[in-house]
Amino acid sequence: MSFIEGFYSFNIEISNVSNDFHGKTRVKVGRHVEEPLHHFYARVVAYIHSYTEGLELNSNHVHEEEPALYIRDALSHYKFWGEVGDPDQKKVMAGTRNHKGAVFRHYFYNAEQLSRFCSVLRGTKSNWIEPIHFYMLPADILDALAEEERSQVRWSVTLVDNNAYLSTGTTDLAFAIEDVDVWREYQLSIGNA
C-alpha cells in the first residue's frame, strides 16, 4: 500500500535549446512518506531533463512495476523508461528485455548509488546495461531545492546539452547533469577490488 506524504504542483517553463523545444508543463507529484526530499527532487529534475510530449512522472516512487518516468504508446508498451536513485536490477533487466526499442535512462544523485550498482553488476558476463543511458545529478542542487520546499512551485528551466539553468523565482541555479559510463565504472571497480 502506498502512503502519500503530500502532493506538490509544479508549473515549469522549459526551454531545451539542444532539442529545439520550448513549452510549459504542469505536473502534480505525490511524495511518499518514506521518500527523502533528495529523491523527490531528483525525480522532478530527471523529469525536466528528459521532458518530451507525453512523459509521465510516476507519483508512487515505490511502485514495483512502473518506472519513475515513462511514456507508453496506445498499446501500453513503454517508449520511454526512466529510473532514479538505486536501480532495482530485476526491474531494470525485465524492462530492457521486455521493451526493446524504448529509450532507457537512469539518474543517480550520489556516488554511493553508482558504487552499489557496480557491486550489483559483479558476476555479469554481458553488458546488459548497454541500452541504458546513465546520468549523475548534483547533490548540492538537490540540497538547494529541498531547502526551498513548497507545495506550489513555478520554475523556469533552460537546458543546453547537459547543462541546466533553473530559476525557482527566489534562487537561480546552474548545474551540469553528467553522463556516466557505468560499464567503465564497473570495470574500474573490479580492478580496484
MILONU-908242 format. One record per residue: residue number from 0; residue in one letter; x, y, z of N, C-alpha, C, O in turn. Coordinates in steps of 0.05 Angstrom, whole numbers, always signed. Layout:
<pts>
{pt NUM, 'A', {X, Y, Z}, {X, Y, Z}, {X, Y, Z}, {X, Y, Z}}
...
</pts>
This chain:
<pts>
{pt 0, 'M', {+17, -23, +0}, {+0, +0, +0}, {+18, +25, +0}, {+39, +25, +13}}
{pt 1, 'S', {+9, +45, -14}, {+25, +70, -17}, {+13, +92, +1}, {-11, +97, -1}}
{pt 2, 'F', {+30, +104, +17}, {+21, +127, +33}, {+35, +152, +23}, {+60, +154, +23}}
{pt 3, 'I', {+19, +171, +15}, {+30, +196, +4}, {+32, +217, +26}, {+13, +222, +40}}
{pt 4, 'E', {+56, +228, +29}, {+61, +249, +49}, {+46, +274, +41}, {+34, +288, +58}}
{pt 5, 'G', {+47, +280, +15}, {+34, +304, +5}, {+37, +306, -25}, {+53, +292, -37}}
{pt 6, 'F', {+22, +324, -37}, {+24, +329, -66}, {+36, +356, -71}, {+31, +375, -56}}
{pt 7, 'Y', {+52, +357, -92}, {+66, +382, -100}, {+57, +388, -128}, {+56, +370, -145}}
{pt 8, 'S', {+52, +413, -133}, {+44, +422, -160}, {+66, +438, -172}, {+74, +459, -162}}
{pt 9, 'F', {+77, +429, -195}, {+99, +442, -209}, {+89, +454, -235}, {+78, +440, -252}}
{pt 10, 'N', {+92, +480, -238}, {+87, +494, -264}, {+115, +501, -274}, {+129, +517, -263}}
{pt 11, 'I', {+123, +488, -296}, {+150, +490, -306}, {+151, +500, -335}, {+138, +489, -352}}
{pt 12, 'E', {+166, +521, -339}, {+171, +530, -366}, {+198, +519, -374}, {+218, +524, -361}}
{pt 13, 'I', {+199, +504, -396}, {+223, +490, -404}, {+232, +500, -431}, {+216, +501, -450}}
{pt 14, 'S', {+257, +508, -433}, {+270, +515, -459}, {+293, +495, -462}, {+313, +498, -449}}
{pt 15, 'N', {+290, +476, -480}, {+311, +457, -486}, {+324, +465, -512}, {+314, +459, -534}}
{pt 16, 'V', {+346, +480, -511}, {+359, +491, -534}, {+369, +468, -552}, {+367, +470, -577}}
{pt 17, 'S', {+380, +447, -540}, {+391, +425, -556}, {+369, +410, -572}, {+375, +402, -595}}
{pt 18, 'N', {+345, +408, -562}, {+323, +394, -576}, {+304, +413, -590}, {+284, +405, -601}}
{pt 19, 'D', {+311, +439, -590}, {+294, +460, -602}, {+265, +458, -592}, {+246, +459, -607}}
{pt 20, 'F', {+263, +456, -565}, {+236, +454, -553}, {+233, +477, -533}, {+251, +483, -518}}
{pt 21, 'H', {+210, +490, -534}, {+202, +510, -514}, {+173, +506, -508}, {+156, +506, -526}}
{pt 22, 'G', {+167, +502, -483}, {+139, +498, -475}, {+136, +498, -445}, {+155, +502, -430}}
{pt 23, 'K', {+111, +494, -437}, {+104, +494, -409}, {+92, +467, -402}, {+78, +455, -419}}
{pt 24, 'T', {+96, +458, -378}, {+84, +434, -368}, {+75, +438, -339}, {+87, +453, -324}}
{pt 25, 'R', {+53, +425, -332}, {+44, +426, -305}, {+42, +397, -296}, {+29, +380, -309}}
{pt 26, 'V', {+54, +391, -273}, {+54, +364, -263}, {+49, +364, -233}, {+60, +380, -218}}
{pt 27, 'K', {+31, +346, -225}, {+25, +342, -196}, {+40, +317, -188}, {+36, +295, -199}}
{pt 28, 'V', {+56, +319, -167}, {+73, +297, -159}, {+68, +290, -130}, {+68, +307, -112}}
{pt 29, 'G', {+63, +264, -125}, {+60, +255, -97}, {+87, +248, -85}, {+104, +236, -99}}
{pt 30, 'R', {+90, +254, -60}, {+114, +246, -46}, {+107, +226, -24}, {+91, +231, -7}}
{pt 31, 'H', {+119, +202, -26}, {+114, +180, -7}, {+125, +188, +20}, {+144, +203, +22}}
{pt 32, 'V', {+112, +178, +41}, {+120, +185, +69}, {+149, +178, +75}, {+162, +191, +91}}
{pt 33, 'E', {+159, +157, +62}, {+187, +148, +67}, {+207, +159, +46}, {+230, +152, +46}}
{pt 34, 'E', {+197, +175, +28}, {+215, +185, +6}, {+231, +209, +16}, {+219, +230, +23}}
{pt 35, 'P', {+257, +208, +15}, {+273, +231, +23}, {+269, +254, +2}, {+264, +249, -21}}
{pt 36, 'L', {+272, +278, +12}, {+268, +301, -6}, {+288, +301, -29}, {+281, +309, -51}}
{pt 37, 'H', {+312, +291, -24}, {+332, +289, -46}, {+321, +272, -69}, {+324, +278, -92}}
{pt 38, 'H', {+310, +249, -62}, {+299, +230, -82}, {+276, +243, -96}, {+274, +241, -121}}
{pt 39, 'F', {+259, +257, -81}, {+236, +270, -93}, {+245, +291, -114}, {+235, +291, -136}}
{pt 40, 'Y', {+263, +308, -106}, {+272, +329, -125}, {+289, +317, -147}, {+289, +328, -169}}
{pt 41, 'A', {+303, +295, -143}, {+317, +282, -164}, {+298, +272, -185}, {+303, +274, -209}}
{pt 42, 'R', {+274, +261, -177}, {+254, +253, -196}, {+244, +276, -213}, {+240, +273, -237}}
{pt 43, 'V', {+240, +299, -200}, {+230, +322, -215}, {+251, +333, -234}, {+244, +340, -257}}
{pt 44, 'V', {+276, +335, -226}, {+297, +344, -244}, {+301, +325, -267}, {+306, +333, -290}}
{pt 45, 'A', {+300, +299, -261}, {+302, +279, -283}, {+279, +282, -303}, {+283, +280, -327}}
{pt 46, 'Y', {+255, +287, -292}, {+232, +292, -310}, {+237, +316, -328}, {+231, +315, -352}}
{pt 47, 'I', {+247, +338, -317}, {+253, +361, -333}, {+274, +355, -354}, {+271, +363, -377}}
{pt 48, 'H', {+296, +342, -346}, {+318, +336, -365}, {+308, +317, -387}, {+318, +320, -410}}
{pt 49, 'S', {+290, +300, -381}, {+280, +280, -401}, {+255, +290, -416}, {+246, +276, -434}}
{pt 50, 'Y', {+245, +313, -408}, {+218, +321, -417}, {+215, +320, -447}, {+231, +331, -463}}
{pt 51, 'T', {+193, +307, -455}, {+183, +307, -482}, {+153, +303, -480}, {+144, +294, -459}}
{pt 52, 'E', {+139, +309, -501}, {+110, +306, -501}, {+102, +278, -492}, {+112, +258, -503}}
{pt 53, 'G', {+83, +276, -473}, {+73, +251, -464}, {+87, +238, -440}, {+79, +218, -430}}
{pt 54, 'L', {+110, +251, -431}, {+125, +239, -409}, {+108, +241, -383}, {+97, +262, -377}}
{pt 55, 'E', {+107, +219, -369}, {+92, +217, -343}, {+112, +214, -321}, {+133, +201, -324}}
{pt 56, 'L', {+105, +226, -298}, {+121, +223, -274}, {+105, +206, -254}, {+84, +215, -245}}
{pt 57, 'N', {+115, +183, -248}, {+101, +164, -230}, {+99, +177, -202}, {+119, +184, -190}}
{pt 58, 'S', {+74, +179, -192}, {+71, +191, -166}, {+78, +172, -143}, {+83, +180, -121}}
{pt 59, 'N', {+79, +146, -150}, {+86, +127, -129}, {+114, +117, -134}, {+118, +98, -150}}
{pt 60, 'H', {+134, +129, -122}, {+162, +123, -128}, {+170, +94, -120}, {+191, +85, -128}}
{pt 61, 'V', {+153, +80, -105}, {+159, +53, -97}, {+143, +32, -113}, {+144, +9, -106}}
{pt 62, 'H', {+129, +41, -134}, {+113, +22, -149}, {+131, +0, -160}, {+152, +6, -172}}
{pt 63, 'E', {+123, -25, -157}, {+141, -47, -164}, {+145, -51, -194}, {+165, -61, -202}}
{pt 64, 'E', {+125, -43, -210}, {+127, -50, -239}, {+133, -25, -256}, {+149, -27, -275}}
{pt 65, 'E', {+121, -3, -250}, {+125, +21, -267}, {+151, +35, -261}, {+159, +37, -237}}
{pt 66, 'P', {+163, +46, -281}, {+187, +62, -276}, {+179, +90, -265}, {+156, +97, -264}}
{pt 67, 'A', {+199, +105, -255}, {+194, +131, -244}, {+184, +151, -265}, {+167, +168, -259}}
{pt 68, 'L', {+194, +148, -289}, {+187, +165, -312}, {+180, +146, -335}, {+193, +126, -339}}
{pt 69, 'Y', {+159, +153, -350}, {+152, +135, -372}, {+135, +149, -393}, {+121, +169, -388}}
{pt 70, 'I', {+136, +138, -417}, {+118, +144, -439}, {+108, +117, -449}, {+124, +99, -455}}
{pt 71, 'R', {+82, +114, -452}, {+71, +89, -464}, {+56, +96, -489}, {+46, +118, -493}}
{pt 72, 'D', {+56, +77, -508}, {+41, +81, -532}, {+12, +72, -528}, {+5, +65, -506}}
{pt 73, 'A', {-3, +72, -549}, {-32, +66, -547}, {-37, +37, -538}, {-58, +31, -528}}
{pt 74, 'L', {-17, +20, -542}, {-20, -8, -534}, {-7, -13, -506}, {-3, -36, -498}}
{pt 75, 'S', {+0, +8, -492}, {+12, +7, -466}, {+41, -4, -466}, {+51, -13, -445}}
{pt 76, 'H', {+54, -4, -489}, {+82, -11, -490}, {+99, +14, -483}, {+92, +36, -491}}
{pt 77, 'Y', {+120, +10, -467}, {+136, +32, -460}, {+153, +42, -483}, {+166, +26, -497}}
{pt 78, 'K', {+153, +68, -488}, {+170, +81, -508}, {+193, +94, -493}, {+215, +99, -505}}
{pt 79, 'F', {+189, +101, -468}, {+210, +114, -451}, {+208, +102, -424}, {+186, +98, -413}}
{pt 80, 'W', {+231, +95, -412}, {+232, +83, -386}, {+255, +97, -370}, {+278, +95, -378}}
{pt 81, 'G', {+248, +111, -349}, {+268, +125, -334}, {+267, +118, -304}, {+245, +115, -293}}
{pt 82, 'E', {+290, +115, -292}, {+291, +109, -263}, {+309, +129, -249}, {+325, +142, -262}}
{pt 83, 'V', {+306, +131, -223}, {+321, +150, -207}, {+331, +136, -181}, {+316, +121, -169}}
{pt 84, 'G', {+356, +141, -173}, {+366, +130, -148}, {+379, +103, -151}, {+392, +97, -172}}
{pt 85, 'D', {+375, +86, -131}, {+386, +59, -132}, {+370, +41, -151}, {+346, +38, -147}}
{pt 86, 'P', {+382, +31, -172}, {+367, +14, -191}, {+359, -13, -179}, {+375, -25, -164}}
{pt 87, 'D', {+335, -22, -185}, {+326, -49, -178}, {+335, -66, -202}, {+322, -65, -224}}
{pt 88, 'Q', {+355, -83, -198}, {+367, -98, -220}, {+346, -115, -235}, {+345, -114, -260}}
{pt 89, 'K', {+329, -129, -221}, {+309, -146, -234}, {+289, -130, -251}, {+283, -137, -273}}
{pt 90, 'K', {+281, -107, -240}, {+262, -90, -254}, {+275, -78, -279}, {+262, -78, -300}}
{pt 91, 'V', {+299, -69, -277}, {+313, -57, -300}, {+319, -78, -321}, {+315, -73, -345}}
{pt 92, 'M', {+328, -102, -313}, {+333, -123, -332}, {+307, -131, -346}, {+307, -135, -371}}
{pt 93, 'A', {+285, -133, -331}, {+259, -140, -344}, {+251, -118, -363}, {+240, -124, -385}}
{pt 94, 'G', {+255, -93, -356}, {+247, -71, -373}, {+263, -72, -399}, {+251, -69, -421}}
{pt 95, 'T', {+289, -75, -398}, {+305, -76, -423}, {+299, -100, -440}, {+300, -99, -464}}
{pt 96, 'R', {+292, -122, -427}, {+285, -146, -442}, {+257, -145, -454}, {+254, -154, -477}}
{pt 97, 'N', {+238, -134, -440}, {+210, -134, -449}, {+202, -110, -466}, {+181, -110, -479}}
{pt 98, 'H', {+218, -89, -466}, {+210, -65, -481}, {+233, -56, -499}, {+242, -33, -498}}
{pt 99, 'K', {+240, -73, -517}, {+261, -67, -536}, {+252, -44, -554}, {+229, -42, -561}}
{pt 100, 'G', {+271, -26, -559}, {+264, -3, -575}, {+257, +22, -558}, {+256, +44, -569}}
{pt 101, 'A', {+252, +18, -532}, {+247, +40, -515}, {+272, +56, -509}, {+294, +45, -511}}
{pt 102, 'V', {+270, +80, -501}, {+292, +96, -491}, {+294, +91, -461}, {+274, +94, -447}}
{pt 103, 'F', {+318, +84, -452}, {+322, +78, -424}, {+342, +98, -412}, {+363, +103, -423}}
{pt 104, 'R', {+334, +110, -390}, {+352, +129, -376}, {+351, +122, -346}, {+331, +113, -335}}
{pt 105, 'H', {+374, +127, -333}, {+375, +124, -304}, {+391, +147, -293}, {+412, +155, -303}}
{pt 106, 'Y', {+380, +159, -271}, {+392, +182, -258}, {+401, +174, -230}, {+385, +167, -213}}
{pt 107, 'F', {+428, +176, -225}, {+438, +173, -198}, {+439, +202, -186}, {+440, +221, -201}}
{pt 108, 'Y', {+439, +204, -159}, {+444, +230, -148}, {+464, +230, -125}, {+467, +249, -110}}
{pt 109, 'N', {+478, +207, -122}, {+502, +207, -105}, {+520, +184, -114}, {+512, +165, -126}}
{pt 110, 'A', {+546, +187, -106}, {+566, +167, -115}, {+561, +140, -103}, {+568, +119, -115}}
{pt 111, 'E', {+549, +138, -79}, {+543, +113, -66}, {+524, +96, -83}, {+527, +71, -84}}
{pt 112, 'Q', {+504, +109, -95}, {+486, +94, -113}, {+500, +81, -136}, {+495, +58, -143}}
{pt 113, 'L', {+518, +96, -148}, {+534, +86, -171}, {+551, +63, -161}, {+553, +42, -175}}
{pt 114, 'S', {+564, +66, -138}, {+581, +45, -127}, {+565, +19, -121}, {+574, -3, -127}}
{pt 115, 'R', {+542, +23, -109}, {+525, -1, -103}, {+516, -15, -129}, {+515, -39, -130}}
{pt 116, 'F', {+510, +1, -149}, {+502, -11, -175}, {+525, -27, -187}, {+521, -48, -199}}
{pt 117, 'C', {+549, -16, -186}, {+572, -30, -196}, {+576, -57, -181}, {+584, -77, -193}}
{pt 118, 'S', {+571, -57, -155}, {+572, -81, -139}, {+551, -102, -148}, {+557, -126, -149}}
{pt 119, 'V', {+527, -92, -155}, {+506, -109, -165}, {+514, -123, -191}, {+506, -145, -197}}
{pt 120, 'L', {+530, -108, -207}, {+539, -119, -233}, {+560, -141, -231}, {+566, -154, -251}}
{pt 121, 'R', {+572, -144, -208}, {+593, -165, -204}, {+582, -192, -213}, {+560, -200, -205}}
{pt 122, 'G', {+598, -206, -228}, {+590, -232, -239}, {+575, -230, -265}, {+569, -250, -278}}
{pt 123, 'T', {+570, -205, -274}, {+557, -201, -300}, {+576, -206, -322}, {+598, -195, -323}}
{pt 124, 'K', {+569, -223, -341}, {+587, -230, -363}, {+580, -214, -388}, {+598, -210, -405}}
{pt 125, 'S', {+556, -205, -391}, {+548, -190, -414}, {+541, -161, -406}, {+533, -156, -383}}
{pt 126, 'N', {+543, -143, -424}, {+537, -115, -419}, {+507, -111, -423}, {+499, -97, -443}}
{pt 127, 'W', {+490, -121, -406}, {+461, -119, -409}, {+452, -91, -403}, {+429, -84, -410}}
{pt 128, 'I', {+469, -74, -392}, {+461, -46, -387}, {+466, -28, -411}, {+461, -4, -410}}
{pt 129, 'E', {+476, -39, -433}, {+483, -23, -456}, {+461, -5, -466}, {+467, +17, -474}}
{pt 130, 'P', {+435, -13, -466}, {+414, +5, -477}, {+408, +28, -458}, {+392, +46, -465}}
{pt 131, 'I', {+419, +28, -434}, {+411, +49, -414}, {+431, +72, -414}, {+456, +68, -414}}
{pt 132, 'H', {+421, +96, -415}, {+438, +120, -413}, {+437, +129, -384}, {+415, +134, -373}}
{pt 133, 'F', {+460, +131, -372}, {+462, +138, -343}, {+471, +167, -340}, {+487, +177, -355}}
{pt 134, 'Y', {+460, +179, -319}, {+467, +207, -312}, {+472, +209, -282}, {+462, +193, -266}}
{pt 135, 'M', {+487, +230, -274}, {+491, +237, -246}, {+481, +265, -242}, {+489, +284, -255}}
{pt 136, 'L', {+462, +268, -223}, {+451, +294, -215}, {+468, +304, -192}, {+476, +289, -175}}
{pt 137, 'P', {+473, +330, -191}, {+490, +341, -170}, {+474, +344, -143}, {+453, +355, -142}}
{pt 138, 'A', {+485, +332, -122}, {+472, +331, -96}, {+468, +359, -85}, {+448, +364, -71}}
{pt 139, 'D', {+487, +378, -90}, {+484, +404, -78}, {+460, +419, -90}, {+448, +436, -76}}
{pt 140, 'I', {+453, +414, -114}, {+429, +426, -126}, {+404, +415, -113}, {+385, +430, -108}}
{pt 141, 'L', {+404, +389, -108}, {+381, +377, -94}, {+379, +388, -65}, {+357, +392, -55}}
{pt 142, 'D', {+402, +394, -53}, {+402, +407, -26}, {+388, +434, -28}, {+371, +441, -12}}
{pt 143, 'A', {+395, +449, -49}, {+384, +476, -52}, {+354, +475, -57}, {+339, +492, -46}}
{pt 144, 'L', {+345, +456, -73}, {+317, +453, -79}, {+301, +444, -54}, {+279, +454, -49}}
{pt 145, 'A', {+313, +426, -38}, {+300, +416, -14}, {+297, +439, +6}, {+277, +440, +21}}
{pt 146, 'E', {+316, +457, +7}, {+314, +480, +26}, {+291, +498, +19}, {+280, +512, +36}}
{pt 147, 'E', {+283, +499, -7}, {+261, +516, -15}, {+234, +501, -18}, {+216, +510, -31}}
{pt 148, 'E', {+232, +478, -5}, {+208, +461, -7}, {+182, +477, -4}, {+178, +490, +16}}
{pt 149, 'R', {+166, +475, -25}, {+139, +487, -25}, {+120, +468, -40}, {+129, +453, -58}}
{pt 150, 'S', {+95, +469, -34}, {+76, +452, -48}, {+67, +463, -75}, {+58, +448, -92}}
{pt 151, 'Q', {+69, +489, -78}, {+62, +502, -104}, {+88, +514, -115}, {+100, +532, -102}}
{pt 152, 'V', {+97, +505, -138}, {+123, +513, -148}, {+120, +523, -177}, {+105, +512, -193}}
{pt 153, 'R', {+134, +545, -183}, {+135, +556, -210}, {+165, +559, -217}, {+179, +575, -206}}
{pt 154, 'W', {+174, +542, -236}, {+202, +543, -244}, {+205, +550, -273}, {+187, +546, -289}}
{pt 155, 'S', {+228, +561, -280}, {+236, +566, -307}, {+263, +552, -311}, {+282, +557, -296}}
{pt 156, 'V', {+264, +535, -332}, {+289, +519, -336}, {+298, +521, -365}, {+282, +519, -384}}
{pt 157, 'T', {+324, +526, -368}, {+336, +525, -395}, {+356, +503, -395}, {+373, +501, -377}}
{pt 158, 'L', {+355, +485, -415}, {+373, +463, -419}, {+389, +467, -444}, {+378, +472, -465}}
{pt 159, 'V', {+416, +466, -441}, {+434, +467, -464}, {+452, +443, -462}, {+469, +442, -444}}
{pt 160, 'D', {+448, +423, -479}, {+461, +397, -476}, {+455, +386, -448}, {+432, +383, -441}}
{pt 161, 'N', {+476, +381, -432}, {+470, +371, -405}, {+474, +392, -384}, {+478, +386, -360}}
{pt 162, 'N', {+474, +417, -392}, {+475, +440, -373}, {+447, +450, -368}, {+432, +454, -387}}
{pt 163, 'A', {+441, +456, -343}, {+415, +465, -336}, {+417, +492, -321}, {+436, +496, -305}}
{pt 164, 'Y', {+398, +509, -327}, {+396, +535, -313}, {+368, +537, -303}, {+349, +539, -318}}
{pt 165, 'L', {+364, +535, -276}, {+338, +533, -264}, {+333, +557, -246}, {+349, +563, -228}}
{pt 166, 'S', {+311, +571, -250}, {+303, +593, -233}, {+278, +585, -218}, {+258, +577, -229}}
{pt 167, 'T', {+280, +587, -191}, {+257, +580, -174}, {+240, +604, -168}, {+219, +602, -154}}
{pt 168, 'G', {+248, +628, -177}, {+235, +652, -170}, {+250, +667, -148}, {+249, +692, -147}}
{pt 169, 'T', {+263, +652, -131}, {+279, +664, -109}, {+308, +658, -112}, {+325, +672, -101}}
{pt 170, 'T', {+314, +636, -127}, {+342, +627, -130}, {+347, +619, -159}, {+330, +607, -172}}
{pt 171, 'D', {+371, +626, -169}, {+379, +617, -195}, {+401, +597, -192}, {+421, +602, -178}}
{pt 172, 'L', {+398, +573, -204}, {+417, +552, -202}, {+427, +544, -229}, {+412, +541, -248}}
{pt 173, 'A', {+453, +540, -231}, {+466, +530, -256}, {+481, +504, -249}, {+496, +504, -230}}
{pt 174, 'F', {+477, +483, -265}, {+490, +458, -259}, {+491, +440, -283}, {+478, +445, -303}}
{pt 175, 'A', {+509, +420, -281}, {+512, +401, -303}, {+500, +374, -294}, {+502, +366, -271}}
{pt 176, 'I', {+487, +361, -313}, {+477, +334, -309}, {+496, +317, -325}, {+494, +315, -349}}
{pt 177, 'E', {+513, +303, -311}, {+536, +290, -324}, {+528, +262, -334}, {+514, +247, -321}}
{pt 178, 'D', {+538, +256, -358}, {+537, +228, -368}, {+555, +210, -352}, {+576, +218, -344}}
{pt 179, 'V', {+546, +186, -347}, {+561, +166, -332}, {+564, +141, -349}, {+544, +130, -357}}
{pt 180, 'D', {+589, +132, -353}, {+594, +107, -367}, {+595, +85, -345}, {+617, +80, -335}}
{pt 181, 'V', {+572, +74, -339}, {+571, +54, -317}, {+587, +29, -323}, {+599, +18, -304}}
{pt 182, 'W', {+588, +20, -348}, {+603, -4, -354}, {+633, +1, -348}, {+647, -16, -338}}
{pt 183, 'R', {+643, +25, -355}, {+671, +32, -350}, {+675, +34, -320}, {+695, +24, -309}}
{pt 184, 'E', {+656, +46, -305}, {+658, +48, -276}, {+658, +21, -263}, {+673, +16, -244}}
{pt 185, 'Y', {+642, +3, -274}, {+641, -25, -264}, {+669, -39, -268}, {+679, -52, -250}}
{pt 186, 'Q', {+680, -36, -292}, {+706, -48, -298}, {+727, -37, -280}, {+745, -52, -270}}
{pt 187, 'L', {+727, -10, -274}, {+746, +2, -256}, {+742, -9, -227}, {+762, -13, -213}}
{pt 188, 'S', {+717, -14, -219}, {+712, -24, -192}, {+722, -52, -189}, {+731, -60, -167}}
{pt 189, 'I', {+722, -68, -211}, {+733, -95, -210}, {+763, -93, -206}, {+775, -108, -190}}
{pt 190, 'G', {+776, -75, -220}, {+805, -71, -218}, {+814, -61, -191}, {+836, -67, -182}}
{pt 191, 'N', {+796, -46, -177}, {+803, -35, -151}, {+796, -54, -128}, {+803, -49, -105}}
{pt 192, 'A', {+782, -76, -135}, {+773, -95, -114}, {+795, -112, -103}, {+791, -129, -86}}
</pts>
